[in-house]
Amino acid sequence: MKDPVFIQQQVYKGIEVIEKVNGELSSLSAEQLNWKPNDTSWSIAQCLEHLIISDGLRINIIEKKIDENFKSGGWEKLNPLKKFWGSMLITQTQEKVKKKIKAPSLFQPSANEATDNIFARFNIHHDKIFLQIKNCLDADLDEVYVISPISDLVSYSLRNAITIITGHERRHINQAIRIKQSKDFPT
């Protein structure tokens, strides 16, 4: 069904994310952006880069659906596990972390230190995502299905795809803020 209220709620979540990024993180130095709490954790810059990579791949799939006038067919629609995959991925990428999971290699950020343009790149990426989400106003969010960027065997509804993106963004921005609040964070 079409659900303009849901789309507006997701766009509002996106506005909150960009306000947090620009308000709490954008003034950090290169040293602060690249600082890691430990050897197995990401830096703030890596959190942002991870979002650019992973959600960029997800939004490309949504963009393709928009270009196809929201038509679904083949495996994406016939997949008997599409509701399971959607629910599972929403749980794994939700804002509040219940269990830490390792990002698939396709979504891993670079081990190199961040460049000066990480915030410009993130803002451009974020604007593109939420423009495409707004373009889903006329879509039947529960009857249009997308294929996961990780595996052609995984599909889920457009509503779930949007929920995954917005929850995932909030999850990693909260992670970046927790890094900034670490007691050993450089000043």
Backbone bond lengths (Angstrom), bond angles and torsions (degrees), N, CA, C in turn:
res aa  C-N    CA-C-N  psi(-1)  N-CA   C-N-CA  omega(-1)  CA-C   N-CA-C  phi
1 M - - - 1.442 - - 1.526 109.58 -
2 K 1.302 115.29 151.65 1.463 120.69 173.50 1.523 107.52 -70.90
3 D 1.317 115.69 140.40 1.461 118.93 -175.72 1.531 110.01 -146.60
4 P 1.350 116.47 77.30 1.462 119.26 -178.37 1.530 113.38 -61.74
5 V 1.328 117.74 -28.34 1.466 120.55 178.42 1.532 109.56 -66.02
6 F 1.328 117.10 -44.20 1.465 121.39 177.44 1.527 110.57 -60.02
7 I 1.328 116.80 -46.24 1.470 120.65 -180.00 1.525 109.52 -59.88
8 Q 1.320 117.25 -45.28 1.464 120.35 179.94 1.526 111.31 -63.08
9 Q 1.328 117.47 -39.08 1.469 120.67 177.64 1.532 110.88 -62.13
10 Q 1.327 116.43 -40.85 1.465 120.10 -179.63 1.530 110.81 -68.88
11 V 1.318 116.36 -38.71 1.470 120.38 177.06 1.528 109.53 -63.48
12 Y 1.315 117.16 -40.86 1.467 120.88 177.88 1.534 110.51 -61.31
13 K 1.336 116.61 -41.08 1.468 120.05 176.42 1.528 110.44 -60.50
14 G 1.319 116.18 -37.86 1.463 120.12 177.06 1.514 112.51 -65.05
15 I 1.323 116.85 -38.68 1.472 120.92 177.19 1.527 109.52 -62.93
16 E 1.321 116.94 -42.44 1.468 120.54 177.92 1.526 111.40 -60.23
17 V 1.332 116.58 -41.15 1.470 120.82 179.80 1.518 110.54 -62.11
18 I 1.317 117.17 -49.60 1.467 119.68 -176.17 1.525 110.47 -65.60
19 E 1.333 117.33 -34.13 1.469 120.27 175.94 1.529 111.12 -65.18
20 K 1.336 116.97 -40.30 1.467 120.24 177.07 1.524 110.95 -64.42
21 V 1.320 116.32 -46.14 1.470 120.22 -178.57 1.518 110.17 -61.49
22 N 1.316 116.70 -51.02 1.463 120.00 -176.72 1.528 112.24 -71.68
23 G 1.323 117.35 -30.76 1.454 120.37 -178.77 1.521 114.51 -82.99
24 E 1.332 116.98 -36.79 1.464 119.58 -173.07 1.523 114.87 -107.84
25 L 1.320 117.90 -19.07 1.463 118.79 -172.05 1.522 114.89 -119.63
26 S 1.317 117.92 -26.50 1.471 120.23 -168.74 1.524 114.71 -68.13
27 S 1.317 118.26 -16.28 1.473 119.79 -179.60 1.529 112.71 -93.88
28 L 1.320 117.52 4.80 1.465 120.51 -177.46 1.526 111.41 -72.70
29 S 1.312 115.15 150.35 1.469 121.49 177.82 1.531 109.74 -77.90
30 A 1.316 116.08 167.20 1.470 121.18 176.92 1.528 110.07 -59.24
31 E 1.321 116.70 -40.33 1.470 120.30 178.75 1.528 110.21 -60.59
32 Q 1.322 116.91 -44.80 1.463 120.92 -179.63 1.530 111.30 -67.49
33 L 1.315 117.29 -41.01 1.468 121.05 179.96 1.521 112.04 -62.83
34 N 1.321 117.17 -33.39 1.461 121.66 -175.17 1.525 113.81 -97.98
35 W 1.338 117.32 -1.08 1.468 121.20 179.77 1.523 110.25 -71.81
36 K 1.339 115.96 138.36 1.463 122.06 177.97 1.525 109.23 -118.97
37 P 1.330 117.45 138.11 1.468 120.39 177.79 1.534 112.54 -61.92
38 N 1.337 116.24 -30.14 1.467 121.76 176.88 1.527 108.51 -160.65
39 D 1.308 116.57 177.03 1.470 121.11 -174.58 1.526 114.15 -68.33
40 T 1.317 117.31 -21.29 1.465 119.68 -177.83 1.528 113.19 -100.00
41 S 1.315 117.13 -1.31 1.471 121.41 -179.61 1.522 111.02 -100.26
42 W 1.316 114.76 159.43 1.456 120.67 175.09 1.515 110.28 -86.40
43 S 1.315 114.57 159.14 1.461 122.00 170.55 1.530 108.71 -86.22
44 I 1.320 116.68 172.05 1.468 121.02 174.84 1.524 109.84 -59.86
45 A 1.325 116.72 -44.18 1.469 120.40 179.27 1.524 111.21 -60.75
46 Q 1.320 117.23 -38.82 1.465 119.95 179.14 1.526 111.43 -68.68
47 C 1.328 117.93 -34.35 1.469 120.38 174.97 1.528 109.97 -60.23
48 L 1.332 116.41 -45.81 1.471 120.65 179.67 1.525 110.84 -65.55
49 E 1.327 117.03 -43.33 1.465 120.03 179.88 1.524 111.25 -64.33
50 H 1.323 116.95 -39.14 1.463 121.33 176.88 1.531 110.63 -58.26
51 L 1.323 116.80 -43.08 1.466 120.14 178.30 1.523 111.36 -65.40
52 I 1.314 117.13 -41.05 1.467 120.70 178.44 1.526 109.79 -60.00
53 I 1.322 116.88 -43.09 1.468 121.28 -178.14 1.525 111.04 -71.23
54 S 1.334 116.45 -58.47 1.465 120.48 -170.89 1.523 112.67 -68.43
55 D 1.316 116.77 -48.83 1.460 118.51 -178.77 1.519 111.25 -73.69
56 G 1.328 116.93 -24.54 1.465 120.47 173.16 1.519 111.15 -62.47
57 L 1.338 116.71 -42.99 1.468 120.21 177.28 1.522 110.92 -66.31
58 R 1.320 116.24 -39.31 1.471 119.53 179.44 1.531 111.32 -66.57
59 I 1.323 116.86 -41.23 1.464 118.74 -177.47 1.522 110.94 -70.79
60 N 1.324 118.19 -28.85 1.469 120.56 175.40 1.522 110.70 -60.32
61 I 1.318 116.76 -36.51 1.462 121.25 178.89 1.529 110.00 -68.88
62 I 1.320 117.08 -40.59 1.468 120.67 177.53 1.524 109.99 -66.37
63 E 1.313 116.58 -41.05 1.470 121.26 178.10 1.535 110.55 -58.36
64 K 1.319 115.79 -40.51 1.473 120.43 178.10 1.529 110.30 -62.93
65 K 1.326 116.89 -40.90 1.472 120.47 177.90 1.526 110.82 -62.24
66 I 1.325 116.33 -41.04 1.463 120.36 178.07 1.525 109.44 -61.26
67 D 1.336 116.72 -45.90 1.466 121.49 179.38 1.522 112.19 -61.88
68 E 1.326 116.96 -29.29 1.473 122.19 179.50 1.531 111.58 -91.52
69 N 1.322 117.65 14.69 1.471 122.66 -177.42 1.526 112.26 55.56
70 F 1.318 115.70 37.63 1.460 123.59 174.17 1.525 113.80 62.16
71 K 1.313 116.83 33.02 1.467 120.03 176.81 1.528 109.58 -84.28
72 S 1.325 115.74 137.20 1.465 121.69 175.44 1.508 108.31 -122.13
73 G 1.300 115.73 141.76 1.451 119.67 177.97 1.506 110.25 -160.16
74 G 1.315 115.17 176.94 1.451 119.32 176.88 1.517 112.37 62.49
75 W 1.325 114.02 -147.44 1.453 121.26 -173.50 1.524 112.75 -59.91
76 E 1.315 117.41 -38.83 1.467 118.86 -176.15 1.522 111.53 -57.00
77 K 1.325 116.57 -34.55 1.466 120.02 -179.23 1.534 112.00 -91.08
78 L 1.341 116.41 -34.34 1.464 120.61 -176.18 1.527 113.53 -81.83
79 N 1.301 117.90 -17.10 1.462 122.78 -176.72 1.533 110.18 -51.64
80 P 1.339 117.75 116.00 1.465 119.43 -178.33 1.533 113.28 -69.89
81 L 1.330 116.90 -12.69 1.465 120.88 -177.87 1.527 113.33 -104.22
82 K 1.332 117.44 12.10 1.472 119.59 -173.82 1.530 112.82 -60.80
83 K 1.303 118.70 -36.67 1.473 120.51 178.23 1.531 110.34 -71.13
84 F 1.322 116.59 -38.85 1.462 120.80 176.54 1.523 110.46 -60.71
85 W 1.346 117.02 -48.81 1.467 120.58 -178.30 1.526 110.97 -61.45
86 G 1.311 116.40 -43.52 1.460 119.31 179.63 1.517 111.76 -60.38
87 S 1.333 116.49 -48.24 1.473 120.69 179.92 1.521 111.42 -62.85
88 M 1.331 116.96 -42.86 1.458 120.52 -178.44 1.528 111.20 -64.22
89 L 1.322 116.76 -44.68 1.463 119.94 -178.50 1.527 111.89 -68.89
90 I 1.307 117.34 -35.08 1.470 119.74 174.97 1.526 109.33 -62.33
91 T 1.327 117.16 -44.63 1.463 121.26 178.97 1.525 111.09 -61.30
92 Q 1.330 117.32 -42.46 1.470 121.13 -177.41 1.520 113.43 -72.84
93 T 1.309 117.65 -24.05 1.469 120.07 -175.31 1.527 112.89 -112.76
94 Q 1.312 117.49 9.65 1.461 119.79 -177.19 1.524 111.66 -64.38
95 E 1.303 114.31 161.69 1.465 121.76 -175.82 1.527 112.76 -58.70
96 K 1.304 117.19 -47.16 1.464 120.98 -179.01 1.529 109.00 -86.16
97 V 1.306 116.04 122.26 1.461 121.86 -175.61 1.523 109.73 -80.33
98 K 1.330 115.87 116.22 1.463 120.51 174.59 1.519 109.68 -95.63
99 K 1.329 115.31 -36.29 1.456 121.02 -179.56 1.522 107.56 -145.43
100 K 1.315 115.89 128.22 1.460 120.37 178.36 1.529 108.31 -73.10
101 I 1.334 115.77 131.76 1.464 120.06 177.82 1.523 108.92 -125.46
102 K 1.307 115.62 148.91 1.459 120.99 179.89 1.527 108.65 -80.60
103 A 1.310 115.64 132.59 1.467 120.80 178.55 1.526 109.46 -68.67
104 P 1.329 117.69 140.83 1.465 120.17 175.23 1.533 110.60 -57.69
105 S 1.311 116.81 151.96 1.475 120.88 -176.07 1.525 111.96 -56.69
106 L 1.311 117.66 -33.44 1.463 122.03 178.28 1.533 111.68 -59.01
107 F 1.327 116.53 -28.49 1.462 122.66 -175.82 1.529 113.77 -101.70
108 Q 1.321 117.80 2.34 1.468 120.86 -175.83 1.528 111.31 -70.29
109 P 1.331 117.02 136.51 1.468 119.71 175.04 1.526 110.25 -75.89
110 S 1.290 115.70 164.96 1.459 122.15 178.21 1.526 110.15 -65.77
111 A 1.314 115.67 148.72 1.466 120.42 174.73 1.526 110.68 -80.87
112 N 1.323 117.00 -12.39 1.466 121.47 179.74 1.521 110.41 -72.87
113 E 1.315 115.21 159.88 1.458 119.49 177.82 1.523 110.25 -70.60
114 A 1.319 114.97 153.48 1.467 121.57 -176.38 1.518 111.72 -67.31
115 T 1.298 113.61 151.43 1.460 119.71 173.90 1.521 109.03 -88.37
116 D 1.319 114.89 167.06 1.466 119.80 -178.62 1.525 113.01 -64.13
117 N 1.317 117.19 -21.12 1.463 119.22 -173.65 1.529 113.62 -95.46
118 I 1.322 119.22 19.46 1.462 120.87 -177.33 1.529 111.59 -59.42
119 F 1.326 118.39 -38.23 1.469 120.08 -178.90 1.521 111.55 -73.29
120 A 1.318 117.81 -38.61 1.467 120.47 176.13 1.525 109.53 -62.84
121 R 1.324 116.64 -44.26 1.472 120.71 178.57 1.526 110.76 -62.44
122 F 1.335 116.42 -43.04 1.462 119.55 -179.60 1.525 110.81 -64.77
123 N 1.319 117.80 -43.70 1.469 120.78 -179.71 1.521 111.74 -63.19
124 I 1.327 117.72 -42.33 1.471 121.05 177.25 1.524 109.90 -62.54
125 H 1.311 116.34 -46.90 1.467 122.44 178.83 1.533 110.28 -58.92
126 H 1.315 116.21 -46.88 1.461 121.65 -177.94 1.530 111.11 -63.12
127 D 1.325 116.94 -44.16 1.470 120.53 178.33 1.521 110.95 -59.76
128 K 1.332 116.99 -41.38 1.474 121.17 179.47 1.524 110.38 -63.13
129 I 1.317 116.58 -44.31 1.468 120.29 -179.89 1.522 110.83 -58.40
130 F 1.319 116.45 -49.77 1.460 118.18 -173.29 1.521 113.02 -77.83
131 L 1.305 118.24 -21.40 1.460 120.76 169.50 1.530 109.06 -65.55
132 Q 1.332 116.93 -44.99 1.467 120.02 -179.89 1.530 111.41 -67.68
133 I 1.324 117.28 -36.23 1.469 118.97 176.66 1.528 109.77 -63.72
134 K 1.326 117.73 -42.53 1.473 120.79 176.04 1.523 111.01 -60.30
135 N 1.327 117.36 -33.37 1.463 121.57 179.54 1.526 112.78 -70.38
136 C 1.317 117.45 -3.95 1.465 121.83 178.76 1.532 112.65 -94.63
137 L 1.326 117.26 8.51 1.470 121.09 -178.65 1.524 113.09 -54.95
138 D 1.328 117.60 -36.61 1.465 120.80 -176.24 1.522 113.46 -94.50
139 A 1.315 116.87 6.92 1.468 120.22 -178.18 1.521 110.98 -88.18
140 D 1.320 115.15 148.05 1.459 121.06 170.12 1.527 106.05 -80.85
141 L 1.300 116.58 96.15 1.462 122.81 -169.93 1.521 113.85 -62.19
142 D 1.331 116.93 -22.83 1.458 120.70 -177.65 1.526 113.29 -99.43
143 E 1.320 117.75 -8.47 1.467 121.39 -179.78 1.522 113.31 -116.49
144 V 1.315 117.25 -2.93 1.466 121.62 173.70 1.521 106.06 -100.60
145 Y 1.336 115.68 129.36 1.463 120.54 -177.02 1.518 110.46 -119.16
146 V 1.323 114.43 150.18 1.463 121.00 178.85 1.525 109.09 -126.36
147 I 1.320 114.86 156.17 1.462 122.32 175.90 1.526 108.03 -93.42
148 S 1.304 116.32 139.62 1.466 121.65 178.53 1.529 110.98 -66.27
149 P 1.335 117.37 145.01 1.468 119.32 175.42 1.531 112.18 -70.34
150 I 1.318 117.70 -13.07 1.471 121.73 -178.15 1.519 112.02 -86.50
151 S 1.332 117.02 -38.48 1.465 120.28 -175.95 1.526 110.26 -152.01
152 D 1.312 115.88 135.35 1.465 121.10 176.56 1.526 112.12 -67.85
153 L 1.317 117.42 -12.17 1.459 120.92 179.63 1.528 112.40 -84.64
154 V 1.322 116.29 -10.99 1.467 121.15 -175.67 1.526 109.33 -106.68
155 S 1.322 115.69 124.74 1.466 120.13 174.66 1.521 108.75 -136.41
156 Y 1.326 114.74 159.15 1.457 121.43 -179.94 1.519 108.27 -160.11
157 S 1.323 116.04 167.91 1.464 120.63 -175.88 1.526 111.35 -70.46
158 L 1.316 115.27 159.25 1.461 121.54 175.95 1.531 110.24 -60.66
159 R 1.324 117.54 -38.23 1.471 121.10 176.44 1.532 109.56 -58.58
160 N 1.331 116.56 -46.33 1.464 119.61 178.91 1.521 111.40 -64.82
161 A 1.326 117.64 -39.08 1.472 120.83 179.40 1.528 110.57 -60.03
162 I 1.313 116.62 -43.73 1.471 120.91 179.75 1.529 110.18 -67.49
163 T 1.323 116.94 -41.92 1.467 121.33 178.40 1.525 110.83 -62.20
164 I 1.321 116.66 -40.33 1.471 121.42 177.97 1.524 109.80 -61.32
165 I 1.314 117.50 -46.36 1.470 121.11 -178.52 1.524 111.04 -61.92
166 T 1.320 117.54 -49.65 1.470 118.97 -175.47 1.525 111.80 -69.78
167 G 1.319 117.91 -38.80 1.465 120.14 176.83 1.516 111.67 -66.10
168 H 1.318 115.77 -40.86 1.463 121.84 -179.83 1.518 110.97 -63.79
169 E 1.323 117.15 -42.09 1.469 120.17 177.14 1.526 110.92 -59.67
170 R 1.306 115.87 -48.78 1.464 120.00 -177.71 1.533 110.67 -64.24
171 R 1.319 116.60 -37.84 1.468 121.30 178.84 1.531 110.78 -57.12
172 H 1.334 116.54 -49.48 1.462 119.46 -174.48 1.531 113.08 -80.67
173 I 1.311 118.53 -25.83 1.466 119.15 173.30 1.527 108.73 -69.91
174 N 1.322 117.17 -39.27 1.468 119.72 174.76 1.528 110.78 -62.72
175 Q 1.331 116.88 -38.54 1.463 121.15 176.26 1.530 110.07 -60.68
176 A 1.325 116.75 -44.92 1.469 120.95 179.61 1.530 110.88 -61.57
177 I 1.318 116.94 -40.38 1.468 120.39 179.29 1.530 110.49 -67.76
178 R 1.336 117.14 -37.73 1.473 119.63 176.29 1.532 110.67 -63.07
179 I 1.328 117.23 -37.81 1.470 120.66 176.89 1.523 109.09 -60.68
180 K 1.323 116.07 -46.30 1.471 120.82 179.86 1.528 111.29 -60.40
181 Q 1.317 117.20 -31.66 1.461 121.66 -178.04 1.533 113.23 -86.44
182 S 1.336 117.19 -1.37 1.472 121.12 178.83 1.523 110.11 -59.63
183 K 1.317 116.45 144.58 1.473 120.07 -175.94 1.521 112.39 -64.61
184 D 1.315 119.03 -27.78 1.465 121.95 -178.90 1.529 113.24 -95.58
185 F 1.320 116.95 7.23 1.466 120.45 -177.87 1.531 109.41 -60.17
186 P 1.342 117.64 132.05 1.473 119.54 -178.32 1.529 112.10 -64.70
187 T 1.326 114.70 144.14 1.472 119.13 179.63 1.516 110.83 -106.37
